[in-house]
Structure formats: C-alpha cells, structure tokens
Amino acid sequence: MLKDIKYRWAVILFVIIASAYLIWPTYKLYSLNATEKEEAGITAIKA
C-alpha cells in the first residue's frame, strides 16, 4: 500500500499536522494565567 516513499512522507506529515492541530486548544488552555482563566470563567474540577 505505502510502497512509494512520497506517500509515506505525506501520511507522516499529515499525522503530525493533525495531531498538532488537535493538541493546540489544550495547550492554550493550560498556558492561561490566573487572570485569563477568571475572565473566561474557567474553574478546576476537584474530585
């Protein structure tokens, strides 16, 4: 299926870009400081 090296690199590049795109909102959430969290109304869920 993936015998051609171009297709392998395309799939690898797509997976890397897709994972970075999906991780970005989590990164932004965890990088907020306390005042930005208060402005957004984000509270921690305590178990």
Backbone as a ProteinNet text record, in pm:
[ID]
protein_1_A
[PRIMARY]
MLKDIKYRWAVILFVIIASAYLIWPTYKLYSLNATEKEEAGITAIKA
[TERTIARY]
82.5	0	87.1	177.3	260.5	402.6	414.8	547.2	619.1	544.5	606.3	642.1	766.1	815.8	742.7	695.8	623.8	495.3	427	302.1	327.5	435	469.5	494.6	574.7	604	479	391.6	266.7	179.7	172	92.2	154.2	285	353.2	332.6	349	330.3	186.6	90.7	-49.7	-79.3	-26.1	-50	11	129.4	193.7	114	71.2	-5.8	-141	-207.3	-337.8	-325.3	-222.1	-206.2	-174.2	-92.1	-63.6	-189.3	-271.4	-396.1	-491.9	-497.8	-589.3	-536.1	-405.2	-345.2	-347.9	-353.5	-341.6	-440.6	-571	-662.1	-624.1	-576.9	-534.4	-412.4	-319.1	-200.8	-240.4	-332.2	-375.8	-445.1	-524.6	-593.5	-494.5	-397.5	-301.9	-201.7	-189.5	-94.8	-159.1	-288.6	-354.5	-306.4	-292.5	-259.2	-388.8	-377.7	-493.7	-597.1	-553.1	-649.8	-724.7	-656.1	-723.6	-824.4	-792.4	-886.9	-1010.9	-991.4	-1105.9	-1193.2	-1131.4	-1208	-1289.2	-1234.5	-1303.9	-1403.8	-1397.3	-1488.3	-1450.7	-1322.3	-1275.3	-1242.4	-1302.1	-1272.1	-1225.5	-1143.2	-1092.3	-1196.4	-1209	-1299	-1219.4	-1266.3	-1194.5	-1269.2	-1198.9	-1262.8	-1268.6
-119.8	0	126.4	135.4	254.9	226.1	169.9	136.5	259.1	358.4	479.6	571.2	617.1	697	831.3	887	1014.7	1001.3	891.2	871	850.4	782.7	764.6	898.8	984	1114.8	1201	1188.4	1264.9	1221.4	1091.2	1040.8	1082.9	1072.1	1113.2	1261.5	1342.8	1487	1520.4	1452.8	1475.3	1440.5	1330.4	1289.3	1389.4	1438.7	1536.9	1666.5	1714.3	1838.6	1821.9	1709.7	1685.7	1676.6	1611	1599.9	1735.2	1815.5	1949.6	2035.4	2023.2	2098.4	2058.9	1932.2	1885.7	1911.5	1921.2	1947.5	2097.1	2183.3	2328.2	2385.3	2352	2408	2368.4	2247.4	2204	2283.1	2304.8	2384.6	2526.3	2584.9	2720.7	2726.4	2626.3	2622.4	2614.4	2526.7	2509.5	2624	2705.1	2816	2946.7	2944.8	3065.2	3096.5	3225.7	3261.5	3277.5	3307.4	3308.5	3413.4	3531.6	3635.3	3600	3539.1	3498	3386.9	3297.5	3191.6	3249.7	3350	3413.5	3486.1	3554.7	3625.7	3529.6	3412.1	3314.2	3232	3240.2	3163.5	3017.5	2988.5	2850	2817.7	2711.5	2666.2	2521.4	2485.6	2348.7	2258	2139.8	2040	1959.9	1962.5	1891.4	1764	1655.1	1524.9	1491.6
0	0	0	95.8	105.3	57.8	-60.5	-112.4	-166.4	-206.6	-259.3	-142.2	-138.9	-27	-14.7	-126.2	-120.6	-41	-60.2	12.7	161.7	193.6	335.2	401.2	337.2	395.1	403	305.3	308.4	425.4	448.7	561	693.6	705.6	828.4	854	751.7	766.1	803.4	742.1	774.2	920	968	1106.7	1203.9	1174.1	1261.5	1264.4	1149.4	1143.6	1211.6	1188.9	1251	1402.5	1451.5	1596.4	1658.5	1593	1644.1	1644.3	1541.3	1532.9	1644.9	1676.9	1780.9	1921.9	1938.3	2069.3	2102.9	2003.6	2023.3	2125.4	2123.4	2224.5	2367.3	2386.4	2519.3	2564.1	2474.1	2506.7	2546.5	2470.7	2501.8	2637.9	2671.2	2799.8	2914.8	2904.1	3012.5	3022.2	2919.6	2925.1	2970.6	3001.9	3051.5	3192.7	3222.3	3359.1	3439.8	3567.2	3657	3616.2	3576.3	3539.9	3411.6	3317	3193.2	3219.9	3313.3	3349	3415.3	3501.9	3567.7	3466.2	3371.1	3268.7	3182.7	3156.9	3073.7	3154.4	3285.9	3369.8	3380.6	3370.8	3377.9	3523.4	3574	3709.2	3704	3799.2	3805	3868.5	3814.7	3872.3	3974	4097.9	4203.4	4237	4228.8	4252.9	4399.1
[MASK]
+++++++++++++++++++++++++++++++++++++++++++++++

